[in-house]
Amino acid sequence: MMGVMVKRVPTTEMEVTSIRLERELKEKLKEISGHQGYQALIRDVLWRFVQQKSGEYQHQYNIEDIRATVSGVANVEERCCLSGKVIAVEDEIILGWTNLGELVPIHPDALPED
């Protein structure tokens, strides 16, 4: 699965900010971050939040990320998470259940034939 596309800058070009975190939260972030480091993980999480709220973020998935699917009809215009193709209102839509437990829109043409 692809991550958030964030322009990386050297830490020397970043502003220092102090934030208070619960000790348990900081330890969990360290565990999750592995070799990346928990501060980089926090930056990634914050960038994802900003991009989602601003409408800039469009997560792209691979077919391997989809665990299950269900067919339906689109009530609003959507964009396929696999191909980026527009799914118009009242067109067939497939909802994919991802490895992360998210439901994502899929255009029928984006899935391989059985």
BATORKE-130618 format. One record per residue: residue number from 1; residue in one letter; chain; x, y, z of N, C-alpha, C, O in turn. Coordinates in Angstrom, 1 decimal, decimal comma. Each point is the difference from the previous one (the first is absolute). Layout:
<pts>
[NUM "a" "A" [X Y Z] [X Y Z] [X Y Z] [X Y Z]]
...
</pts>
This chain:
<pts>
[1 "m" "A" [0,8 -1,2 0,0] [-0,8 1,2 0,0] [0,9 1,2 0,0] [1,0 0,1 0,7]]
[2 "m" "A" [-1,4 0,9 -1,5] [0,8 1,2 -0,1] [-0,3 0,9 1,2] [-1,1 0,0 0,5]]
[3 "g" "A" [2,1 0,8 -0,1] [-0,2 0,9 1,1] [-0,3 1,4 -0,4] [-0,3 0,2 -1,2]]
[4 "v" "A" [0,3 0,7 2,1] [-0,3 1,4 -0,3] [1,1 0,6 -0,8] [1,2 -0,2 0,4]]
[5 "m" "A" [-1,5 0,9 -1,4] [1,1 0,7 -0,8] [0,2 1,4 0,6] [-0,7 0,9 -0,2]]
[6 "v" "A" [1,8 -0,8 0,9] [0,4 1,2 0,7] [1,4 0,4 -0,4] [0,9 -0,8 -0,1]]
[7 "k" "A" [-0,8 2,1 -0,3] [1,4 0,5 -0,4] [0,8 -0,1 1,3] [-0,3 0,7 1,0]]
[8 "r" "A" [1,4 -1,3 -1,1] [1,0 -0,1 1,1] [0,9 1,1 0,0] [0,6 0,4 -1,1]]
[9 "v" "A" [-0,4 0,2 2,3] [1,0 1,1 0,1] [1,0 -0,5 1,1] [-0,4 -0,7 0,9]]
[10 "p" "A" [1,6 1,2 -0,9] [1,0 -0,3 1,0] [-0,5 0,5 1,4] [-0,7 1,1 0,0]]
[11 "t" "A" [1,0 -1,8 1,0] [-0,4 0,5 1,4] [0,5 1,4 0,3] [-0,5 0,7 0,8]]
[12 "t" "A" [1,6 -0,4 -1,4] [0,6 1,4 0,2] [-0,9 1,1 -0,5] [0,2 1,1 0,4]]
[13 "e" "A" [-1,1 -1,5 -1,3] [-0,9 1,0 -0,6] [-1,3 0,0 0,7] [-0,9 0,8 -0,3]]
[14 "m" "A" [0,7 -1,6 1,3] [-1,3 -0,1 0,8] [0,1 0,9 1,2] [1,1 0,3 0,5]]
[15 "e" "A" [-2,3 0,1 -0,1] [-0,1 0,8 1,3] [-0,2 -0,9 1,1] [-0,6 -1,1 -0,1]]
[16 "v" "A" [1,3 1,4 1,2] [-0,2 -0,8 1,2] [-1,3 0,3 0,7] [-0,3 1,2 0,2]]
[17 "t" "A" [-0,4 -2,2 0,2] [-1,3 0,1 0,6] [-0,1 -0,9 1,2] [0,5 -1,2 -0,1]]
[18 "s" "A" [-1,0 1,7 1,2] [-0,1 -0,9 1,2] [-1,4 -0,5 0,1] [-1,0 0,8 -0,2]]
[19 "i" "A" [0,8 -2,0 0,5] [-1,3 -0,6 0,2] [0,0 -0,9 1,2] [1,0 -0,8 0,1]]
[20 "r" "A" [-2,0 0,8 0,7] [0,0 -0,9 1,1] [-0,9 -1,2 -0,3] [-1,1 0,1 -0,5]]
[21 "l" "A" [1,7 -1,3 0,7] [-0,6 -1,3 -0,3] [-0,1 -0,8 1,3] [1,0 0,0 0,8]]
[22 "e" "A" [-2,0 -0,8 -0,7] [0,0 -0,9 1,1] [1,1 -1,0 -0,2] [0,3 -0,4 -1,2]]
[23 "r" "A" [0,3 -0,1 2,3] [1,2 -0,9 -0,1] [-0,4 -1,2 -0,8] [0,8 -0,5 -0,9]]
[24 "e" "A" [-2,0 -0,1 1,2] [-0,4 -1,2 -0,7] [-0,2 0,2 -1,5] [0,4 -0,8 -0,8]]
[25 "l" "A" [-0,9 2,0 0,4] [-0,2 0,3 -1,4] [1,4 0,1 -0,7] [0,2 -0,6 -1,1]]
[26 "k" "A" [0,7 1,2 1,7] [1,4 0,2 -0,5] [0,6 -1,4 -0,2] [0,7 -0,2 -1,0]]
[27 "e" "A" [-0,8 -0,7 2,0] [0,5 -1,3 -0,1] [-0,6 -0,8 -1,2] [0,7 -0,7 -0,7]]
[28 "k" "A" [-2,0 0,8 0,6] [-0,8 -0,7 -1,1] [0,5 0,5 -1,3] [0,2 -0,8 -1,0]]
[29 "l" "A" [0,0 2,1 0,8] [0,5 0,6 -1,2] [1,4 -0,5 -0,3] [0,3 -0,3 -1,2]]
[30 "k" "A" [0,5 0,2 2,2] [1,4 -0,5 -0,2] [-0,1 -1,5 -0,5] [0,7 -0,4 -0,9]]
[31 "e" "A" [-1,6 -0,4 1,5] [-0,1 -1,4 -0,5] [-0,5 -0,1 -1,4] [0,5 -0,7 -0,8]]
[32 "i" "A" [-1,5 1,5 0,4] [-0,6 0,0 -1,3] [1,0 0,5 -1,1] [0,1 -0,6 -1,1]]
[33 "s" "A" [0,7 1,6 1,5] [0,8 0,7 -1,0] [1,2 -0,8 -0,4] [0,5 0,2 -1,1]]
[34 "g" "A" [0,0 -1,1 1,9] [1,2 -0,8 -0,3] [1,1 0,8 -0,4] [0,4 1,0 0,8]]
[35 "h" "A" [0,3 -1,3 -1,9] [1,2 0,7 -0,4] [-0,3 1,5 -0,5] [1,0 0,8 -0,1]]
[36 "q" "A" [-2,2 -0,5 -0,2] [-0,4 1,3 -0,5] [0,2 1,1 1,1] [0,3 1,1 -0,3]]
[37 "g" "A" [-0,6 -1,5 1,5] [0,0 1,0 1,1] [-1,3 0,6 0,2] [-0,8 0,3 -0,9]]
[38 "y" "A" [0,4 -0,1 2,2] [-1,3 0,4 0,3] [-0,3 1,5 -0,4] [-1,1 0,3 -0,3]]
[39 "q" "A" [2,1 0,5 0,3] [-0,2 1,4 -0,5] [-0,4 0,0 -1,5] [-0,9 0,8 -0,4]]
[40 "a" "A" [1,5 -1,6 -0,4] [-0,3 -0,1 -1,4] [-1,4 -0,5 -0,2] [-0,8 0,4 -0,8]]
[41 "l" "A" [0,5 -1,4 1,7] [-1,4 -0,6 -0,1] [-1,0 1,1 0,4] [-1,1 0,1 -0,7]]
[42 "i" "A" [1,3 0,7 1,7] [-0,9 1,0 0,4] [-0,2 1,0 -1,2] [-1,1 0,5 -0,3]]
[43 "r" "A" [2,2 -0,1 -0,3] [-0,1 0,9 -1,2] [-0,8 -0,6 -1,1] [-0,8 0,7 -0,6]]
[44 "d" "A" [1,0 -2,0 0,3] [-0,8 -0,6 -1,0] [-1,5 0,0 0,3] [-0,8 0,2 -0,8]]
[45 "v" "A" [0,5 -0,5 2,1] [-1,4 0,0 0,4] [-0,6 1,4 -0,1] [-1,1 0,1 -0,5]]
[46 "l" "A" [1,8 0,9 0,9] [-0,5 1,3 -0,1] [-0,1 0,5 -1,4] [-1,0 0,6 -0,3]]
[47 "w" "A" [1,9 -1,0 -0,6] [-0,1 0,4 -1,4] [-1,2 -0,7 -0,6] [-0,8 0,6 -0,8]]
[48 "r" "A" [0,5 -1,9 1,1] [-1,1 -0,7 -0,5] [-1,3 0,7 0,4] [-0,9 0,2 -0,8]]
[49 "f" "A" [0,8 0,2 2,1] [-1,2 0,7 0,5] [-0,2 1,3 -0,8] [-1,1 0,3 -0,4]]
[50 "v" "A" [2,2 0,5 0,3] [-0,1 1,3 -0,7] [-0,5 -0,3 -1,5] [-0,9 0,7 -0,5]]
[51 "q" "A" [1,5 -1,7 -0,2] [-0,4 -0,2 -1,3] [-1,4 -0,5 -0,2] [-0,7 0,4 -0,9]]
[52 "q" "A" [0,2 -1,2 1,9] [-1,3 -0,5 -0,1] [-1,0 1,1 0,2] [-1,0 0,1 -0,7]]
[53 "k" "A" [1,3 0,8 1,7] [-0,9 1,1 0,3] [0,0 1,1 -1,1] [-1,0 0,6 -0,2]]
[54 "s" "A" [2,1 -0,5 -0,5] [0,1 1,0 -1,1] [-0,5 -0,5 -1,3] [-0,1 0,7 -1,0]]
[55 "g" "A" [-0,2 -2,1 0,9] [-0,4 -0,5 -1,2] [1,1 -0,4 -1,0] [-0,2 -0,4 -1,1]]
[56 "e" "A" [1,5 0,5 1,6] [1,1 -0,3 -0,9] [0,4 -1,4 0,0] [0,7 -0,5 -0,9]]
[57 "y" "A" [-1,1 -0,3 1,9] [0,5 -1,3 0,2] [-0,9 -1,0 -0,7] [-1,3 0,0 0,1]]
[58 "q" "A" [1,8 -0,8 -0,9] [-0,7 -1,1 -0,7] [0,8 -1,3 0,1] [1,0 -0,2 -0,8]]
[59 "h" "A" [-1,4 -0,6 1,7] [0,8 -1,2 0,3] [-0,2 -1,0 -1,2] [-1,1 -0,2 -0,4]]
[60 "q" "A" [2,1 -0,3 -0,1] [0,0 -1,0 -1,1] [0,2 -1,4 0,6] [0,9 -0,2 0,8]]
[61 "y" "A" [-1,6 -0,7 -1,3] [0,1 -1,4 0,5] [0,4 -0,9 -1,2] [-0,1 0,4 -1,1]]
[62 "n" "A" [0,6 -1,6 1,5] [0,3 -1,0 -1,0] [-1,0 -1,1 0,2] [-0,7 -0,1 1,0]]
[63 "i" "A" [0,5 -0,7 -2,0] [-1,0 -1,1 0,0] [0,3 -0,9 1,2] [-1,0 -0,6 0,6]]
[64 "e" "A" [2,2 0,5 -0,2] [0,4 -0,9 1,1] [-0,5 0,5 1,4] [-0,1 -0,7 0,9]]
[65 "d" "A" [-0,2 2,0 -0,9] [-0,5 0,6 1,2] [-1,5 -0,2 0,3] [-0,5 0,2 1,1]]
[66 "i" "A" [-0,2 -0,8 -2,1] [-1,5 -0,2 0,1] [-0,2 -1,4 0,4] [0,4 -0,9 -0,6]]
[67 "r" "A" [-1,1 0,8 1,8] [-0,3 -1,3 0,6] [-1,3 -0,6 -0,6] [-0,1 -1,2 -0,1]]
[68 "a" "A" [-0,9 2,1 -0,1] [-1,3 -0,5 -0,4] [-0,7 1,1 -0,8] [0,3 1,2 0,2]]
[69 "t" "A" [-1,3 -1,5 -1,0] [-0,8 1,0 -0,7] [-1,5 -0,2 0,0] [-0,4 -1,2 0,3]]
[70 "v" "A" [-0,3 2,2 -0,5] [-1,5 -0,1 -0,1] [-0,4 1,0 -1,0] [0,5 1,2 -0,1]]
[71 "s" "A" [-1,5 -1,5 -0,8] [-0,5 0,8 -1,1] [-1,1 0,9 0,5] [-0,7 -0,3 1,0]]
[72 "g" "A" [0,6 1,5 -1,6] [-1,1 0,9 0,3] [-0,1 1,0 -1,1] [0,5 -0,1 -1,1]]
[73 "v" "A" [-1,3 1,2 1,4] [-0,2 1,1 -0,9] [0,5 1,3 0,7] [-0,4 0,2 1,2]]
[74 "a" "A" [1,1 0,6 -1,9] [0,6 1,2 0,6] [-1,2 1,1 0,2] [-0,7 0,2 -0,9]]
[75 "n" "A" [0,7 0,3 2,1] [-1,0 1,1 0,3] [0,6 1,4 -0,2] [-0,7 0,9 -0,2]]
[76 "v" "A" [2,1 -0,9 0,3] [0,7 1,2 -0,3] [1,2 -0,3 -0,9] [0,4 -1,2 -0,1]]
[77 "e" "A" [0,1 2,2 -0,6] [1,2 -0,3 -0,8] [1,2 -0,4 0,9] [0,2 0,6 1,0]]
[78 "e" "A" [0,5 -1,6 -1,5] [1,1 -0,5 0,8] [1,2 -0,1 -1,0] [-0,2 0,1 -1,2]]
[79 "r" "A" [1,4 -0,4 1,7] [1,2 -0,2 -0,8] [0,5 -1,4 0,5] [0,2 -0,2 1,1]]
[80 "c" "A" [0,1 -0,7 -2,1] [0,5 -1,3 0,3] [1,3 0,1 0,7] [0,9 0,7 -0,5]]
[81 "c" "A" [-0,7 -1,4 1,6] [1,2 0,0 0,8] [1,1 -0,8 -0,7] [1,2 0,1 0,4]]
[82 "l" "A" [-1,5 -0,9 -1,4] [1,0 -0,8 -0,7] [0,5 0,7 -1,3] [1,2 0,0 -0,3]]
[83 "s" "A" [-2,2 0,5 -0,5] [0,4 0,6 -1,3] [-0,1 1,5 0,0] [0,5 0,6 -0,9]]
[84 "g" "A" [-1,3 0,0 1,8] [-0,2 1,4 -0,1] [-1,2 0,4 -0,9] [-0,4 1,2 -0,1]]
[85 "k" "A" [-0,2 -2,2 -0,5] [-1,1 0,3 -1,0] [-1,2 0,4 0,8] [-0,3 -0,5 1,1]]
[86 "v" "A" [-0,5 1,5 -1,7] [-1,2 0,5 0,6] [-1,1 -1,0 -0,1] [-0,2 -0,7 -1,0]]
[87 "i" "A" [-0,5 0,6 2,1] [-1,2 -0,8 0,1] [-1,2 0,9 0,2] [-0,1 0,7 1,0]]
[88 "a" "A" [-0,7 -0,5 -2,1] [-1,1 0,9 0,0] [-1,2 -0,4 0,9] [-0,1 -1,2 0,3]]
[89 "v" "A" [-0,7 2,2 0,1] [-1,2 -0,3 0,7] [-0,9 -1,0 -0,8] [-0,2 0,1 -1,2]]
[90 "e" "A" [-0,3 -1,1 1,9] [-0,9 -1,1 -0,5] [0,8 -1,0 -0,9] [-0,6 -0,9 -0,6]]
[91 "d" "A" [1,9 1,0 0,5] [0,8 -1,0 -0,6] [0,3 -1,1 0,9] [-0,1 0,1 1,3]]
[92 "e" "A" [0,4 -1,3 -1,8] [0,4 -1,1 0,8] [1,3 0,3 0,8] [0,9 0,6 -0,6]]
[93 "i" "A" [-0,9 -0,9 1,8] [1,2 0,2 0,9] [0,3 -1,3 0,7] [-0,9 -0,7 0,4]]
[94 "i" "A" [2,2 0,5 -0,1] [0,3 -1,1 0,9] [0,7 0,6 1,2] [0,9 0,8 -0,1]]
[95 "l" "A" [-1,3 -1,2 1,3] [0,6 0,4 1,2] [1,0 -1,0 0,4] [-0,4 -1,2 0,2]]
[96 "g" "A" [1,6 1,6 0,0] [1,1 -1,0 0,4] [0,3 0,2 1,5] [0,1 1,1 0,5]]
[97 "w" "A" [0,0 -2,2 0,2] [0,4 0,0 1,4] [1,5 -0,2 0,0] [0,5 -1,1 -0,4]]
[98 "t" "A" [0,3 2,0 0,9] [1,4 0,0 0,0] [0,6 -0,8 1,2] [-0,7 -0,3 0,9]]
[99 "n" "A" [2,0 0,1 -1,0] [0,7 -0,7 1,1] [-0,1 0,9 1,3] [0,2 -0,6 1,1]]
[100 "l" "A" [-0,4 1,9 -1,2] [-0,1 0,9 1,1] [-1,4 0,1 0,5] [-0,3 0,8 0,9]]
[101 "g" "A" [-0,7 -1,5 -1,5] [-1,4 0,0 0,4] [-0,8 1,2 -0,5] [-1,0 0,3 0,4]]
[102 "e" "A" [1,6 0,4 -1,5] [-0,7 1,1 -0,6] [-0,9 -0,5 -1,2] [0,4 -1,0 -0,6]]
[103 "l" "A" [-1,5 1,7 0,4] [-0,8 -0,3 -1,2] [0,4 1,1 -1,1] [0,0 1,2 0,3]]
[104 "v" "A" [0,4 -1,7 -1,4] [0,5 0,9 -1,1] [-0,7 -0,2 -1,3] [-0,4 -1,1 -0,3]]
[105 "p" "A" [0,2 2,2 -0,5] [-0,7 -0,1 -1,3] [0,9 -0,6 -1,0] [1,2 0,3 -0,2]]
[106 "i" "A" [-1,8 -1,3 -0,6] [0,8 -0,6 -1,1] [-0,9 0,0 -1,2] [-1,2 -0,4 0,0]]
[107 "h" "A" [1,8 0,8 -1,2] [-0,7 0,0 -1,3] [0,0 -1,5 -0,4] [1,0 -0,7 0,1]]
[108 "p" "A" [-2,1 0,2 -0,6] [-0,1 -1,4 -0,4] [1,1 -0,4 -1,0] [0,5 -1,2 0,0]]
[109 "d" "A" [-0,1 2,1 -0,9] [1,1 -0,3 -1,0] [1,4 -0,2 0,7] [0,9 -0,5 -0,7]]
[110 "a" "A" [-0,8 1,0 1,9] [1,3 -0,1 0,7] [0,4 -1,3 0,6] [1,1 -0,3 0,3]]
[111 "l" "A" [-2,1 -0,6 -0,2] [0,2 -1,3 0,5] [0,3 -1,0 -1,1] [-0,6 0,1 -1,1]]
[112 "p" "A" [1,4 -1,1 1,3] [0,3 -1,0 -1,0] [-1,2 -0,9 -0,2] [-0,8 -0,2 0,9]]
[113 "e" "A" [0,7 -0,3 -2,1] [-1,1 -0,9 -0,4] [0,2 -1,3 0,8] [1,1 -0,5 0,1]]
[114 "d" "A" [-2,2 -0,2 0,3] [0,1 -1,3 0,6] [0,2 -1,1 -1,0] [0,1 -1,1 0,4]]
</pts>
